[in-house]
Amino acid sequence: MGPAMATDPFSLFDAWFVDAEASEPNDPNAMTVATSDAAGQPSARMVLLKGHGPDGFVFYTNRESQKADDLAANGRAALLFHWKSLRRQIRIEGMVEHVTDAESDAYFATRGRDSQLGAWASDQSRPLDSRDTFESRFAEVEARFAGGDVPRPPHWGGYRVVPARIEFWQDRAHRLHERRLFTRAEGGWTEGLLFP
């Protein structure tokens, strides 16, 4: 007999995330973000989850990066958490929105100084002629902000994936996996099972 049905997917996510923090050796908050451009070309990359709750799942990036260009053209994304130590996955699909400037400012202030400077120095996803060019730009912004706080660049901020579907996948013997799908419905969530 499987586990009892949860009342909402966020309490189940919280429980699994706590397990991952206890068991994953590196970056339990690492997730794949999949986007697609206006022509439908998909692209995926690993980023770090920096906030979550009933309003959605938050990550931060350069808003001039490829993922940002994709999201401007197609405001939908998919997230994938894979916790190998637990033999679990969580798949999330939904619309994407910008987090507020205040949220982006607050998170940026918690980053290490070198990470803050890197956000100014990097033209993320753009061609780079040599590592020396990037290191030179980093030195320039380091000098520019010497002795003071590093403000958040105007082109850097957060995105929130507002889920429409959340699937919890648990490995089982003989590939008889358990898949629980939560789907957003009017006034809440519905839950069902999927064949493995």
N, C-alpha and C positions, 0 to 999 in steps of 0.2 A: 504494500500500500504506500502511495506517495505521500508527501507532506501535505498538510492542510492548506487550502487555498488562502492566499494573503488578501487582505482587504485593499491594499494598494501597492503598486510596484515600487514606490519609493522606500517603504519600510524594508522590503525585501532587498533592494539595492543597498541600503545602509548596512544591513546584516552581512551581505556578501562582501561589501567593501571593507568592513571591519575584519572579516576573515582574511581578506587579501593583504591588508596592512600587516597582519600578524604572520603571514606565511610567505609572501613574495619577497625574494631577496633584494630586488631592485625595482623602484618606481611602480608600486602597486596602482598608482593613478595614471599610468601610461595607457593610452587608448589610440586606436586608429581612427582618424577622421577621413571619411570618404566624401568627396565632392564631385561635381561634374560641371563642365563649362557649358556655354550656350549651345554648342554643337553636340553635347551629350558625351564628350570624352571624359571618362572617369579618371580620378586621381586619388591616391590614398597616401597618408603619411601618419607617423606617430607624433602625438602631442601629449601634454600633461593636463589632466583634469584639475581645475583650480577652484571649482565650486560646484555644488549640486544640491538639489532640493526639488520640491514639487513644481517650481517654476522652470526647471530645466537643468542642463549640464553645461558648465562654462569652461572655456579655454581662451587664452590670449595669444595674439599674434600681430605681426606687421599687417596693417590693412592695405598694403600695396603688394602683398605676396600673391603667389598663384592661388592659394586656397581662398584668399579674400576676393580675388578676381572671379573665381568660380562662384563664390557665394553671392557676389553682386549680380551675376548673370542668372544663377539658379539658386534660390534661397532655401534649398533643402540639403540636408546632410545625413550621413549615417555614421554612428560611432560603434566601435567594437572594443570591448575589454576582453582580454584573454589572460586568465590566471592559471598558468600551467600547473603550478603547485597544487591547486585546488581542483583541477580538471573541470573548470567552469568557464563559460563565456556569457557576456551580456551584449546583446545587439540592440541598438537604439536608433530609431529613424524619426525625423521630424523637420519642422521649419526652423530656420535660424534667424535670430535677431541680434542686434548690437546690445551689449550691456550699456548701462549709463556711463557717462563720463566720470561721475563720482565713483562708481564701482571700479572702473579702469584705473583711475588715479589712486584709489586706496590699494589695489593689488600691486600696481607698479611701485608704490612706496615700500612694499615689503620685499622687493627683489634685491639681490645683492648689487652693490654698486657697479661691478663689472658687467653684470647682466643689463643693468639700466643703460650703461654707456654703449653696450653692444647694440641695443635697440636703436640708438641714434646712428651708429656707425654702419649698420648693415642695410643694404638695399636687397632685402630678402628675396630670394628666388631669381634675382637678376644675374646675368653673366658677370663673372669676376675674372679679370685678366691674370691676377696673381695674388697669392696670400699676402704678399708685401703691401699691396694696395689696401687691403682690408686692415692690416695692422697699422698702417699709416693713418687711415681714417680714424681708427680707434684712438690712437695717440692724440689726434687733433681734438676729438670730443672730450678726451680726458683732460686736456689742457683748457678747453673752453669752460668746463664745469668745475675746474679745480677749486677746492675750498668752499664749495657750495652744494646744495642739494641738486640732484639731477631730475628735472621735470619730465613728465611723460611726454614722449614725442606725439605730435598731433596725428601721426599716421599709425599709431600703435594702440590697440585696445582689445576689448573682449567680445566674444560671441557666445550666445546662449542657444543651445539646441533645445527647442521645446518639443518634447517627444509626443508622437502620435502612436508609436508602437515600441514596446520594450519586451524583448524575449530573453528569458533566462534559460540557459542550456547547461545541463549537468551531465557529465560523462557517466555512463553506466556500462557494466560488463557486456561483452559480446555486441558492442555498438547499439545496444538497446537504450539509447540516451533518453533523458527526460527533457522535454522542451515545453516551457510555460510561456504563453504569449498574452501580454496585456495590451489592449487596444483602447485608445481614448474614445469615449462615447459621450453623448450628451449627459452632462451632470456627473461624470466620473469615468470609471474604467470598467471594461469587461475583461474576463480572463478565461482562457481555454488552453487546451493542450494541442500540440502538433505531433504528428508521427515523426519518429527520429529519421 
